[in-house]
Amino acid sequence: MPTPAPAPSDGKLRSWVFAGLLGLGALVGVSLLPRVVRGGSPFEGKPAPDAVFAVAANGDPGARMQIESLKGHPVVLDFWATWCGPCAAQAPILDRIARRYEKQGLIVLGVNAHDPPAKAKSYAEKKGLSYPIVIDAGQEAAQAYDVQNLPSLVVIDREGRVVRYMTGLVDEASLDEIVAATL
């Protein structure tokens, strides 16, 4: 007696189950990534390279900000671009961190290294970002900090030393812990 062919819905069900497992695996991988892609940068523990940025949004038009002049404040530099998907996911996290620790002196700078100032400003306005968005003209700061991937975060203590250098999407709890320890 011949074996009956499987019902067409059995194949579809297996496909959906496989797709679901694949998606779940991707979610687990993405959630672990910020814990895996951590520091280890040669910058950690050393003085932060100085850089000067033009303010594009959330500051005085035409103003300039210099890393060296921010000594006395903990600082988070977020190297990002408007076309970077993980950067877009991380921006609201940085905004919440900036607002949460503003009274303790934290300064968060969104360092855009790839877009014209008007585009970076428009992006910040659409996202509702409150922290200063600055432009790394000529990618000088990105080169000084050896930024190879976006987003890249640099956490600097009050004395101007790099305490953490991270690449990739960082979850809010991890970043909150690092910033709180830096205050």
N, C-alpha and C positions, 0 to 999 in steps of 0.2 A: 504494500500500500504506500503510495507516494506521500511525502511530508507536505502538509499544506504550506503555501507561501505565507510569510508573515503579513499581517494586515498593514496597509500603508501607514496607519497612524503609529505603529510600533517604531518605525524608522524616524518619524518626526519626533516622537517622544524621546528617543535616544539622543537625537540632535539637540533638543531643548535641554536635556539633562547635561549633556556634554558642554553646551554653551554656558549653562549656569555654573557648572564646576569651574570652567575656565575663567569666567568672570569673578567668581569668589576667590580663586587663586590670585588673580590680578589685584583684587582689593587687598588681600592679605599682604602681597608683595609691596604694594604702594604704601600701606600703613607701616610696614617695617623699614622701608627705605630711609626715612629720616633718622632712624636709629642706627642704620648701617653706614650711611653716607655722612660721617661726622668729621670732626677735626683731623688732627694729624698734620696740619699745615706747618711749614717751617716758620710762619709768621707768629704762631701762638707763643706768647710770653715775650715777644719782642715789641719795640716801639712801632706804632702804626705809621705806615708811610704817609707823609703829608700830601695833601691834594687840595686844590681850590676848585670850587664848582660854582656855576651860575645857577641861580634859583629860577626854576621854570614855573612852579606852582606852590601855593601855601607859604608865601613869604613876600618880601618886598620886591616888586618888579625891578630887575636889573641888579639886585643884591648878589653878593658873592659869599659863599661859606667856605671856610678853611678848616680842615681837620685839626690842625695845630691849635687853632683858637678855641676849640671845643674842650680842651683839657679842663678837668674839673667836673665834667659831665660824663656819664656813661653814654656810649654812642652805638647805634646799630646802623651799619651801612648795608643797604639792600641793593645789589646790582641786579638790574632787571631791564626788560624791554617790553613794549606793547604787544609784540607778536608772540611772546613766550607764555604758553598755557600754564605751566606751573607757577610762573610769576603772578599771573592773574589770580590763581587760587591762593597764593601766599599774601597778596596785598591786603585783604581784609584782616588777616591774622596780625600783620604788622600794624595796621591801624588800631586794632584793639589793644595791642601791647603798648603802642605809643600813647594812647589815651590813658591806659591803666597806670603807667609809670611816669607820666608827664610831671606830676607834682614832686616826684623824687629826683627830677632833673634829667631823666632819659631823653636823649635826642635821637630820633629815627630819621635817617635820610634815605629817600628812594633815589638811588643813583642810576639814572638812565644813560646807558652807554651806546644806544643804537638809534634813537629817534630824534627828530627835530624838536626843539623846545615846545613849539605850539602843539605838536601831537602828544607829547608827554603831559602837557598841561591839560589838554582836553580829556585824555585818558583818566587822569587823577580826578578831574571834576566829575566825570561820568561814574567813576567808582566811589565817589564820596570820600576820598582819602584826605586825612587831616594833616598828615606829616609833610614836611618840605620835600618837594620833588626837585632834584638838582640834575644838571646835565654834565656829563663827563665828556666834554668836547675833546675829540681826538683820542678818546679812550685811554688817556694818560693814567688815570687812577686805576682803571681795569688792568692795565699793564703793570702798574706798581704793586697791585695786590694779586697779580697772576691769576686773574679771573679767566677760567677756561670754559665754564658752564654757567648758565643762568637757570634759576636764580642762584646767587652766591651771597651769603650773609657773613658780615664781619662784625663781631662784638668787641668793642673797645672799652677798657675800664677808665676810671676817672683820671688815672695817671697817664693815659695815652698808650697803653699796651694792649695788644691784641690778645683777648682771652679765649676767643673761639672763632673759627673759620669753618663755615659749612656750605656745602653745595647741594642743590636739589631742594625739593619741597620739604620744609621743616614744619612739624606739627606744632600747634599752639602750646600744648602743655610742655613740650621740650624747650621751646623758645622762652616761655614764661619762666621756667626753672633757671635757665642760663641767665636771663636778664635779672631776675630777683637776686641771684648769687653775685652778680656784678655790681648791684647797687651798693 
